[in-house]
């Protein structure tokens, strides 16, 4: 059925349900990991800001990827629902297979992971468990009753929509355009409803380690399907291939274009602060000119991106993806693997400020994996700024602009070691425990002092 305006009533019904669900207050998600890769056992709340520190190969990336896997799963399930001829047929089996395939894409086979247990709780009574099945060696996936009931209802709605619009397909070009617009509107509302069912309204962004290859091999990677990347790197490369064309303009021009084309409010102060930091970190401006990627050093001089410094190549797309997220007013969950790579310590401080600017917009979220004591110390400085502002806001702003302050209530931090995690966020002081920021220096300094005693003896 359709309204007088020709809009399928199923569209409006789905939108009403999505709006109703959007009003539900989200609760803090939680993940439980057991016997998965290097992680023996870990349980943590999925707060807005998660910092993971620890030795290489300790499991930081595994934890980050697992959280990303579960948070991005609603999009995977939505895609499976809308491409199925009959989304209600063998629904549970289809959803389980979709989860298994996605898990295998991320991590490979789990047949050797005896004792594997994963549980992700999106909200009260809404969770997914993945457990090793001794008999088959497969990962057994189970949806909670609330999630399964919600997905069943959505699948039935899609089927109902198709059944009641299939015969309405017009032949007139103008009518066909309206029909296609109705379809897009309906499926957009379904996507929103799936995300609201899982209490995951944000868009997903994963910025992997090793990202400099996107700049050094930018031309070669335009045909991303010909490369055997893991899904996260492929997703990242595909995103950059789509967005690269936007940078034929300066950031200021992009802000002005957004101002002209959008009726939504724009945080100009935040964007200008981000632009200043981006240019400070890059020591130049990124532009695509004459089909070529460049770092503009000034009005006359530039460096081709493939010949730029390793720090510029590593940081380039972190900087600009964060800028675009804020510019477009998107609510985003992002994972940033080793954002400090190849950057000078003071530049790392600037980058952490940029991430804080991103986090302050649209209730954005982030997981930061890092080895850097400078990143950890920078985070503590911004956490302390938020506390200092309660004592003397005016003086605090003179040290650090308010857009960069981090609220400790949004933060959790863990040291990952020996297959488990240690909570290193000190709730009494409201900062990350300083002894975990740079304990490597203690060992180095102890050895240095011992040797110095020998030299001076």
PyMOL commands that set and color helices and strands:
alter all, ss='L'
color gray80, all
select helices_A, chain A and resi 9-22+60-83+91-107+145-168+173-197+213-216+220-222+224-226+231-248+251-261+268-282+305-307+310-327+345-359+373-391+393-399+402-404+408-410+434-436+439-456
alter helices_A, ss='H'
color red, helices_A
select strands_A, chain A and resi 29-36+39-46+49-54+117-123+126-132+139-143+203-207+285-289+292-296+302-304+332-337+365-370+411-417+420-423+425-426+431-432
alter strands_A, ss='S'
color yellow, strands_A
deselect
rebuild
show_as cartoon
